[in-house]
Amino acid sequence: MAEGFNSGVYPISSKRLTLDNDPNSKMTEFLTNCEDDQLLLLTNFYRDRLEQAIEGVARLCLMFAACDHIGVKESHKVKEIADSGNLADCSKLLLNLVIEKGPRALRVMWESFVEMHRGLPKLEKILRELPTLGPDAFVYMNIPQGLSEVPSNLKDLQQKHKETLRVQTETLRVNTILIKEKVKIFQLVGRYAELTVISTVRDRTLVEHELLARGRDHEEWREKHLRKELEKIRTDQLFQSSFSQRKFKSGNSAAVSGVPGIGKTTMVQKIVYDWATGKIYPHFQFVFSFKFRDLNTINCRINLRNLILFFYPYFGNILGELWKNPEGLLFIFDGLDEFKDRIDFADNRRNTEPQYMCTDPECWCEVSDIVYSLIQHKLLPGCSVLVTSRPTALHLLEKADISVWAEILGFVGDERKGYFNKFFEDQTVAAAVFKHVEENEILYTMCYNPSYCWILGLSLGPFFTQRDRKQQQVPKTITQLYSYYIYNILKNHGREIENLRDVLLKLGEMAYTGVSKKKIVFRNEDLIEYNLQPSKFLSGFLVELLEKDESAQSVVYTFPHLTIQEFAAALSQFLTPDPGEIGKLLSEAHSEEDGRFEIFLRFVAGLSSPQSARPLVEFLGPFLHPTTCRVIDWVKEKVEGQIGDSQTETGKRKLLNTFHYLFESQNKALARNTVGSMEKLPFSGLRLTPIDCAVLSHVIGLCDTIKHLDLERCYIQCEGLQRLGPVLHKCQELSLRRNEVGDSGVKLLSAALRNPECKIQKLDLDANALTDSCAEDLASALSTNRSLIDLNLGYNKLGDSGVKLLSVALRNPECKIQKLHLRGNDLTDSCAEDLASALRTNRSLIDLNLGVNNLGDSGVKLLSVALRNPDCKIQELDLYKNALTDSCAEDLASALSTKQTLRFLNLGFNSFTDQSVPALRRLILTCSSLEEIELEWNQFSPNGKRQLEPLQGSRRGLTVTV
């Protein structure tokens, strides 16, 4: 059910909010000063963002209904859509209803936003923008953002330009590994898969391998999605929308980032195509798109006029007319990370020294100066600019005048499945491939990236379309996947060349040099250096790209994806006739801190596996046995060495990387020899992806002595826990605190607890967003489990109903729980009777933490009755911050005074006064087992303090903490 329908009605005054009592006075003042027509403009301007901000906040409907601004019938309609789970349609309908009801309902809506925005980050972000909009905001909002009128003398040129761009962008070229159709051409509209793009300003420093780092970032974004912080942005909202930080100023610069293969260039192609066909940005009269890779060929000073004519020569002498209306121009620069020149936006010389300044389209300067000046609105002020880049180069834009930051997250949820449906014409094959991918956690996690989906499609397709392939051979590791990718190229094109092994060796050596130097673009001179000749066979590995220079077009080469380059580099280590000091090479690569060799090393470890090598050996001949042995020895050495060095974050990360080597090698004997006797896996504070969790699961599965698995603050969430599920029962101590595993995660854990071979003795689930929805599963598991003795459920939201269910399990005579922490779980006296019943019958519970709840006097009085029971063996009782007063002191003292098992009692941060001192003195003096009691000292008068002070140290071992 959507949030709020059971939470009661929040009263909203039908009058305007008063400024004197409103803590959000700036927001309220702005709204109070708005006229009715301005509020409507404001609502329409922020419409898309408001729909996202109030998704699921259906209590708004009740608020409006209570104020007679939305009828009962309409309210039920909103509730019905919300209950169906379609929150996006729910918020759209709600906004439509409010706008239809007129100005009064609109004003109440905005006022209610101010009342309830805390805890709703998207809504709060919008409201905080309001007071900063400026005096011209509503004038701008009232200007129609429709078609921009083109001067009559430019209409034919615009039509020709649009037609040229349409032809250039309407098709999508897709590389294949087939003999007949090396490149397939598809219609862009039919092939283009929508990606999730978010509007955010993120940390733009990224030093790890982008595949790995992006995986960790993906978990961070998912975490933020759960907190409802991220706003989705469409490509048609990058300019002149409420997302812009330069609202109501002419000219905007937008930056879109994304890792390699995520779809930046294809997104740019779609933007240009949509503009050329009239679908988006009608207010731009002309769009000019450039690739930084092409701009690299310009080695002389140039002006903006000649730069445009170089790529769009048909503009001739008419560009001067375009300069008159810069607001109608959009410049797109794709691939900042590939630009040969560094553009320093923090360099003040660009503002003071003439040779760096470019303020006129006729001014001759460096290409970097033109790009800088357009982005900073110094050249053609009023024009708009879009820049795309990998995250690794985004730091260059930190000082740039960027008004919209966005990042392509890639495929989310069903978007992954949609890609395979488009990739394969045969939907039966598409379904079979996706099913395999979905069932393999390593492969499935890769699928956020379209490039990885492409590799998966090419590699896995033949297994489901050719009868001679056995299903059980389908790749399961990344190394196996890439081995079959290369296998398919060799099978389709291997006959075209004589010495396959020698060519692959040279290609791999060039690839390795590129990896070590972070180089992804290769030129003819690179091929000559490694004795490689451009050929039909080689084009199966290298994509040819045309670059323009002053006189002609030249060809450069790149691997279809960085990971393919890394695989070729790893493969070459097994093809060289002289392995030499391969151990030294691998150790040097392993010691690099920037992550450039991480995937390369995983591939090397993986290729030592017969399963990964087998498909390649068919065409390349056997791998050198000494090389394979040295690689296995190196992996063994690194794993054993890293096990004892996992105290720091760097040490933990390196240990995890060595586990990835073990996983890729699929060498069970090696794994058992290295990690088989490990007792502790300490990964606390290290962000783990689902892939990491799958690897960890593999390692634990081969380890028979694991005692402590520490995953505190690893942000694994339910998806990561699902990967670990099959092996969790093997651990004795399991720390999962602060992981946001949620109720669904506890269902997975409950299955581990019910496992007859479960060894878990201590389970820490502190701060995991648990509610009463998981309590029944947990209670069921506790009723049958015979190993668990220490359970920490602190700082969740189990509530009274959740604890009532757990109490049923505690009453079970077979329950072995000795320590139960329920601190900070919104408990009241409503659950006290159930807890008391459990205390009366339970024979094992000795430590009960009920701190930071609201049991109150009535709740503690009920507990006191149970505590008097001689069968109750409680030794530690925490009632810190439970709204207790003098009213319950006598009951508590009476119950505990004779309890000769009690060692620790926490009564801090309650409201006891001098009236409780006699009862507390009697408790302290008569309970001979008591070793420590905590009290709130400042609540007592000087006289009360004098009566309690002598008790400190009155008995050996007694501590009165005040």
Protein Blocks (a to p, Z undefined) as FASTA:
>chain_A
ZZhjlnopadddfbdcdfklmmklmmmmmmmmpcfklmmmmmmmmmmmmmmmmgoilmlm
mmmmmnopacfklmmmmmmmmmnopamlmmmmmmmmmmmnomklmmmmmmmmmmmmgopl
klmmmmmmmmmnojmlmmmmmpccbdcdddfklmmmmmmmmmmmmmmmmpccdddfbfkl
mbacddfklmpccdddddddddfbdfbdfklmmmmmmmmmmmmmmnomaccddfklmgop
fkbmkghiahiaddddddehilpmmmmmmmmmmmmnopgoklbmbdcdddfklmmmpccd
cdfklmmmmmmmmnmmmlmmmmmmmmlpccddehjllpmbdcdfklmklmmmmklpcfbf
kbccdfklmmmmmmnopgoghiacdddddfklmmmmmmpccfbdcddebjehjlmmmmmm
mmpmblmlmmmmmmmmmmmmklmmmmmpmklmmmmmmmmmmmmmcfkbcfklpcfbfklm
mmmmmmmmmmmmmmmpmblmlmmmmmmmmmmmmmmnopabdcfklmmmnopacdfklmmm
pccdddddfklccdddddfbfklmmmmmmmmmmmpmblmjmklmmmmmmmpmnlpmmmmm
mmmmmmmpmklmmmmmmmnopadfklmmmmmmmmmmmmmmmmmmmmbmklmmmmmmmmmm
mmmnopaklmmmmmmmpcbdcfehiacdfklmmmmmmmmmmpckbfbdcfehklnojmlm
mmmmmmmmmpmbdcfehklnojmlmmmmmmmmmpmkbcbfbdcfehihpafklmmmmmmm
mmmpckbmbdcfehianbjmlmmmmmmmmmpmklcbfbdcfehilpafklmmmmmmmmmm
pckbmbdcfehianbjmlmmmmmmmmmpmklccfbdcfehihpafklmmmmmmmmmmmmk
bfbdcfehiabdfklmmmmmmmmmmmmmbmbdcddfklpcfklmmmmmmmnopaghiacd
ZZ
